[in-house]
Amino acid sequence: MRSYTIRTSEQAHIDIENLHFYIVETCKSPITSKRYIEGIYLKIKSLSHSAESYPISSLKIILQYGYNARRINYKKMAIIYTVHLRIVLIHRVIPGALISEL
C-alpha cells in the first residue's frame, strides 16, 4: 500500500479556523465545533493511504488548484487537494455548496 505525506496550505488552515470560529461564535456550539474539526482532520489523515483512490475532478472551480485536483467530502465540507509524487497538498476546505460547474 502506498503511503503519502500530508501537507496543508496556509489557506486551508485559515478555512478550518474560520469554520471553527463560525461554529463556536455564531452557532454557540464549542463542543460541536471541536468534534467537527476533529472529523475534518481525520478525513484529511485518511488521505495518507487513499489519496489517489478519488477521481480527478472535471469542475473548473476545483481544477484551478491544479490539473490533477481532487475532492473529498466531510459532511457538508469539501476538501480540495492535489497529489504530487508521495505528497498530498490540501488546498482548501470549503462548503460543498459553493462548488458548482462554472
C-alpha positions in Angstrom: 0.0 0.0 0.0 1.4 3.4 -1.0 1.8 6.0 1.8 1.6 9.7 1.3 2.8 12.7 3.4 0.0 15.2 4.1 0.7 19.0 3.8 -1.8 21.7 4.4 -1.7 25.1 2.8 -2.0 28.3 4.8 -5.4 28.9 3.1 -6.7 25.5 4.2 -5.6 26.3 7.8 -7.4 29.6 7.6 -10.5 27.9 6.2 -10.6 25.5 9.1 -10.0 28.2 11.7 -12.9 30.3 10.1 -15.2 27.2 10.3 -14.2 26.6 13.9 -14.9 30.3 14.8 -18.2 30.3 12.9 -19.5 27.2 14.8 -18.3 28.4 18.2 -19.3 32.1 17.9 -22.3 32.1 15.6 -23.8 28.7 16.4 -22.7 28.9 20.0 -21.6 25.2 19.9 -18.0 24.8 21.0 -18.3 21.0 21.6 -19.8 20.5 18.1 -17.0 22.6 16.7 -14.4 20.5 18.3 -15.9 17.3 17.1 -16.5 18.7 13.6 -12.9 19.9 13.2 -11.5 16.7 14.5 -13.6 14.9 11.9 -12.2 17.0 9.2 -8.6 16.3 10.3 -9.4 12.6 10.5 -10.7 12.7 6.9 -7.6 14.5 5.8 -5.4 12.0 7.6 -7.2 9.2 5.8 -5.7 10.5 2.5 -2.3 9.3 3.7 -3.3 5.9 2.3 -6.1 6.6 -0.1 -5.3 9.9 -1.9 -5.2 8.5 -5.4 -8.4 6.4 -5.0 -10.5 9.5 -5.5 -11.1 10.7 -9.1 -9.5 13.8 -10.6 -12.2 16.5 -10.8 -13.5 18.0 -14.0 -15.0 21.0 -12.3 -13.3 24.3 -13.2 -13.6 25.6 -9.6 -11.6 22.6 -8.4 -9.2 22.5 -11.3 -7.9 26.0 -10.5 -5.8 24.2 -7.9 -4.1 22.0 -10.4 -4.7 19.7 -13.4 -4.9 16.8 -11.0 -7.0 18.4 -8.3 -9.4 16.1 -6.4 -12.1 16.5 -3.8 -13.3 14.5 -0.8 -16.2 15.4 1.4 -16.6 15.5 5.1 -20.3 16.0 5.9 -21.1 19.4 4.1 -17.5 20.4 3.6 -15.3 19.8 0.5 -11.6 19.2 1.0 -9.7 20.0 -2.2 -6.3 18.5 -2.7 -3.6 17.5 -5.2 -1.2 14.7 -5.3 2.5 15.2 -6.2 4.6 12.1 -6.1 4.1 11.0 -2.5 2.8 14.3 -1.1 -0.8 15.3 -0.7 -1.3 19.0 -0.6 -4.6 20.2 0.9 -5.5 23.5 -0.8 -8.9 24.4 0.6 -11.6 23.3 3.0 -14.8 25.0 1.8 -18.6 24.4 2.0 -19.5 21.8 -0.7 -22.5 24.0 -1.7 -20.0 26.6 -3.1 -18.8 24.1 -5.6 -20.7 24.2 -8.9 -19.9 24.0 -12.6 -18.8 27.4 -13.7 
